[in-house]
Amino acid sequence: MTSAAPRTTGPDHLWSVEEHLEDILATVRPLEPLELNLLDAQGCVLVEDVTVPVSLPPFDNSSMDGYAVRVADVAGASEEFPAVLEVVGDVAAGAAEPLRVGPGQAARIMTGAPLPPGAETVVPVEWTDGGLGQGPVGGMRAHSAAPEAAFGHVRVYRPAEARAHVRERGSDVRAGERALTAGTVLGPPQIALLAAIGRGTVRVRPRPRVVVLSTGSELVQPDEELGPGRIYDSNSFALTAAARDAGAIAYRVGAVADDAETLRSTVEDQLVRADLLVTSGGVSVGAYDVVKEALSHVGDEEAAGSGVEFRRLAMQPGKPQGFGTIGPDHVPLLALPGNPVSAYVSFELFVRPAIRTLMGLTDVHRPRTRARLAAERAIGSPKGRRQFLRGRYADGEVTPVGGAGSHLVAALARADALIVVPEDTESVEPGTEVEVVLLG
Amino acid sequence: MTSAAPRTTGPDHLWSVEEHLEDILATVRPLEPLELNLLDAQGCVLVEDVTVPVSLPPFDNSSMDGYAVRVADVAGASEEFPAVLEVVGDVAAGAAEPLRVGPGQAARIMTGAPLPPGAETVVPVEWTDGGLGQGPVGGMRAHSAAPEAAFGHVRVYRPAEARAHVRERGSDVRAGERALTAGTVLGPPQIALLAAIGRGTVRVRPRPRVVVLSTGSELVQPDEELGPGRIYDSNSFALTAAARDAGAIAYRVGAVADDAETLRSTVEDQLVRADLLVTSGGVSVGAYDVVKEALSHVGDEEAAGSGVEFRRLAMQPGKPQGFGTIGPDHVPLLALPGNPVSAYVSFELFVRPAIRTLMGLTDVHRPRTRARLAAERAIGSPKGRRQFLRGRYADGEVTPVGGAGSHLVAALARADALIVVPEDTESVEPGTEVEVVLLG
């Protein structure tokens, strides 16, 4: 029944947003790294410095389709007075045994193929007659259609400097250099580099597995019939989608009825696949607040870090919140309030940073900016509570959508920002500069 | 052997970046929509206007844990002179048959529970003695621990106006209103709304299935031994990761050797699971450019839209490109050059917009901005070709990383932007304002 940031709190303590967040981030630890296949590591954080084992490119190679020649043999060549060279064969990309190019000779060479011994430079095929004897050509004929073109003679119409159109060994990266440093997030270009230096697997922190469940005997699954007093379960869908969006592998368990024993056994069942548990509903001061009732008792309360603490936060929406760790492995659990807008705002403020901390990211928060409030009238806010209003942000202005009611899920679907109204502010006039959380 | 935007082009035509892109976007069509489960539709584009079938909330309900009472019964109530009411039972969330509240009576009510007939307002439990007779309480005792608290008497210490702490039926959305319009991208808040109004499935355009294969007899898979003249296959990894990042379901086939028949049969095999095919390598003017050789012949060349056209673009990197459709279903195919940086830049400019067009998105391009060039010396650029240099962007400034060489994959992994140097510019001085494509 403890949390990692001990403080002198009683049940009457009103937690600030920062205190609750600090407690979560002080408790949640980045997941243990493991070796993953390259494509399974996409979006993950590298935990090792990766050194280049072999220089890139690994050998001098041609950057053009053309002819590998000696500089002296093409010196002074022109369309009027071409150099005529004996073609000794093809050097294709992937060729194992390169030809040797002697004086007066040329090897037909393909982009990426190793510069053969004896050759000093490459002339692009467009500077030659391609072996056809009829002036400059646009390209080579396919080897399969004209195998004889690998031999015979080629006319070269322009000179070339030494090592023209040659990519030097190690000109990209050299063996022993650091390719990527620990802490790098692996996107497509980093995956390109790792593959290019021969790394098929890489040591990263995995994506966290997040189990999402909603609670409430009033909840009915979408597409089923809505009886009297019932509403549809939206939180289990929204929080699963949001957890994925934050980078997690999310499992939606669905809705659990308001029965402490059922909830407790469901949570215990799910622990095996959870790096983080997220619940919604049942955290307030009612007589049927099943999460509060059930989860204060899961796990060994004597063990450090076990047990979930339920709190009141100085915020709106999202006043009631639970946080702690459960089970023998001390899996962190965030218990969010049940109103869909409260649950979503709580996710953005607390669960998303927890997921990103598990991933080992350092940048765990949504970006914030300041914007001018575009509204027809002043917006009110309860004293002593930080309010997060839904808004639309564009070009330095933010416009509130919907009202302050925490059940306004229709307005939430039109919002792309949260407007932050501080605890000590009771009214914000139109035109005032406000802080805005950008929801992406 | 045609493409959708006919123009008077011969093999010598040098295509502009815009012409090639226009041709692709005029050919690629959004995928046919289908009905998907809500969580499978995350990130997809809605193709129907969704109307609210049932008002939200579907009934008047309590926004607090407290007591449902008549206004007159609590008028003038104070701590000194509390109103004492008979508690007739609990109204929990999900209760099927609400109690009736008569004069002098109260029903204990939970957040989200329907306001019972006869009740006019809700007093929060914190304004009462919770039935315990010992002054204001902080919350209710759990029903499972104290079932008797659903009955007895409650002291109410404060009056309440009519419909205080009551969320009215339809105050969120009303039946018949439009919840979401066609074209909306489904993120977590939109999924919340759809679930809340009872929609378990929704009609969207699916994620495109993108098959990625690289070509080249020089390619070795990472973690295998690198023979002479060989390099590691990085494009199949990078392009698969990039396709996913763009929103696709991507399948990495891996590397195919430079043999036209093998490539042709591999592509034909893959058509069954492809909404888009992406190849790398083998598109230039060499004698072993297998993609060019093989794919000009796939499909019925007589049929409209079949066949792949190979082009030279006025850009660097990425000069040789192929585009067309193949197979009986005219699956679009983009054939990218094989150099890793050329392939990646081509992906960003051409494949990503194609994927996002298949998804039905209207915003298909990476964002662009203008930035001041932060460099020690002028950067050169070939006349007549639009150059895309890799750079790092921050605070209105962009700094080139690595050089212009298209093989500099190590520098690419440090870049987060492309610096665009127009066709008619041969040199850009430090401090000049340049166009920048933001890759993040």
Interface residues (C-beta under 8 A of the other chain):
Chain A: P11 D12 L38 L39 Q42 V52 V54 L56 P57 P58 F59 S63 D65 D90 A92 A93 G94 A95 A96 E97 P98 R108 M110 T111 G112 A113 P114 V125 E126 G138 G139 M140 R141 A142 H143 S144 A146 A149 A150 R167 S171 D172 V173 E177 A179 L180 G187 P188 P189 Q190 I191 A192 L193 L194 A195 A196 I197 G198 R199 G200 T201 G216 S217 E218 L219 V220 Q221 P222 D223 E224 L226 G227 P228 G229 R230 I231 Y232 D233 S234 N235 S236 F237 A238 L239 T240 A241 A242 R244 D245 R252 A257 D258 A260 S284 V285 G286 A287 Y288 D289 K292 E293 G338 N339 P340 Y344 G405 S406 H407 L408 V409 A410 A411 L412 A413 A415
Chain B: P11 D12 L38 L39 Q42 V52 V54 L56 P57 P58 F59 S63 D65 D90 A92 A93 G94 A95 A96 E97 P98 R108 M110 T111 G112 A113 P114 V125 E126 G138 G139 M140 R141 A142 H143 S144 A146 A149 A150 R167 S171 D172 V173 E177 A179 L180 G187 P188 P189 Q190 I191 A192 L193 L194 A195 A196 I197 G198 R199 G200 T201 G216 S217 E218 L219 V220 Q221 P222 D223 E224 L226 G227 P228 G229 R230 I231 Y232 D233 S234 N235 S236 F237 A238 L239 T240 A241 A242 R244 D245 R252 A257 D258 A260 S284 V285 G286 A287 Y288 D289 K292 E293 G338 N339 P340 Y344 G405 S406 H407 L408 V409 A410 A411 L412 A413 A415 L439
